Amino acid sequence: MKKSQKKVLFTRENYILVAVGLAVIMLGFFLMSGGNNDDVTIFNPDVFSSRRIFWAPLIVILGFVIEIVAIFYSKKENKE
Protein backbone atom coordinates (compact mmCIF):
# COMPACT_ATOMS: atom_id res chain seq x y z
CA MET A 1 0.00 0.00 0.00
CA LYS A 2 1.31 3.40 -0.93
CA LYS A 3 1.79 6.14 1.62
CA SER A 4 -0.83 8.31 -0.05
CA GLN A 5 -3.51 5.61 0.20
CA LYS A 6 -5.54 5.49 3.38
CA LYS A 7 -7.39 2.47 4.66
CA VAL A 8 -11.11 3.08 5.09
CA LEU A 9 -12.28 2.44 8.63
CA PHE A 10 -15.86 1.37 7.80
CA THR A 11 -16.96 -0.53 4.73
CA ARG A 12 -20.31 -0.57 2.97
CA GLU A 13 -21.40 -3.55 5.09
CA ASN A 14 -20.74 -1.57 8.27
CA TYR A 15 -22.97 1.26 7.11
CA ILE A 16 -25.72 -1.17 6.11
CA LEU A 17 -25.58 -2.77 9.56
CA VAL A 18 -25.71 0.67 11.19
CA ALA A 19 -28.82 1.53 9.14
CA VAL A 20 -30.47 -1.78 10.07
CA GLY A 21 -29.65 -1.22 13.74
CA LEU A 22 -31.14 2.27 13.67
CA ALA A 23 -34.28 0.95 11.98
CA VAL A 24 -34.66 -1.75 14.65
CA ILE A 25 -34.21 0.82 17.44
CA MET A 26 -36.82 3.09 15.86
CA LEU A 27 -39.20 0.12 15.53
CA GLY A 28 -38.77 -0.63 19.23
CA PHE A 29 -39.54 2.96 20.22
CA PHE A 30 -42.52 2.99 17.89
CA LEU A 31 -43.86 -0.14 19.60
CA MET A 32 -43.39 1.52 22.99
CA SER A 33 -45.39 4.58 21.99
CA GLY A 34 -49.13 4.92 22.06
CA GLY A 35 -51.74 4.59 24.73
CA ASN A 36 -52.49 8.27 24.51
CA ASN A 37 -55.79 9.42 25.96
CA ASP A 38 -57.35 12.88 25.74
CA ASP A 39 -58.73 12.70 29.28
CA VAL A 40 -55.87 12.28 31.78
CA THR A 41 -58.23 11.14 34.54
CA ILE A 42 -59.13 7.92 32.70
CA PHE A 43 -56.81 4.96 33.23
CA ASN A 44 -55.66 3.19 30.09
CA PRO A 45 -54.69 -0.47 30.74
CA ASP A 46 -52.81 -0.64 27.43
CA VAL A 47 -49.87 0.99 29.20
CA PHE A 48 -49.10 -2.38 30.80
CA SER A 49 -49.42 -4.53 27.68
CA SER A 50 -46.73 -7.12 27.04
CA ARG A 51 -45.86 -5.35 23.81
CA ARG A 52 -44.85 -2.17 25.66
CA ILE A 53 -43.27 -3.75 28.72
CA PHE A 54 -41.46 -6.77 27.26
CA TRP A 55 -41.20 -6.84 23.47
CA ALA A 56 -40.46 -3.19 22.68
CA PRO A 57 -37.52 -2.83 25.12
CA LEU A 58 -36.17 -6.18 23.92
CA ILE A 59 -36.27 -4.95 20.32
CA VAL A 60 -34.50 -1.71 21.30
CA ILE A 61 -31.74 -3.68 23.06
CA LEU A 62 -31.44 -5.90 19.98
CA GLY A 63 -30.99 -2.74 17.89
CA PHE A 64 -28.15 -1.58 20.12
CA VAL A 65 -26.51 -5.01 19.86
CA ILE A 66 -26.72 -4.71 16.07
CA GLU A 67 -25.05 -1.28 16.34
CA ILE A 68 -22.19 -2.73 18.39
CA VAL A 69 -21.73 -5.53 15.86
CA ALA A 70 -21.78 -2.96 13.05
CA ILE A 71 -18.94 -1.03 14.68
CA PHE A 72 -16.71 -4.05 15.26
CA TYR A 73 -17.52 -5.97 12.07
CA SER A 74 -14.70 -6.41 9.59
CA LYS A 75 -14.12 -8.85 6.78
CA LYS A 76 -11.37 -11.34 7.26
CA GLU A 77 -8.71 -10.98 4.60
CA ASN A 78 -7.02 -14.03 3.14
CA LYS A 79 -3.29 -14.06 3.85
CA GLU A 80 -2.54 -16.41 0.97
Secondary structure, 3 states (H helix, E strand, C coil): CCCCCCCCCCCHHHHHHHHHHHHHHHHHHHHHCCCCCCCCCCCCHHHHCHHHHHHHHHHHHHHHHHHHHHHHCCCCCCCC
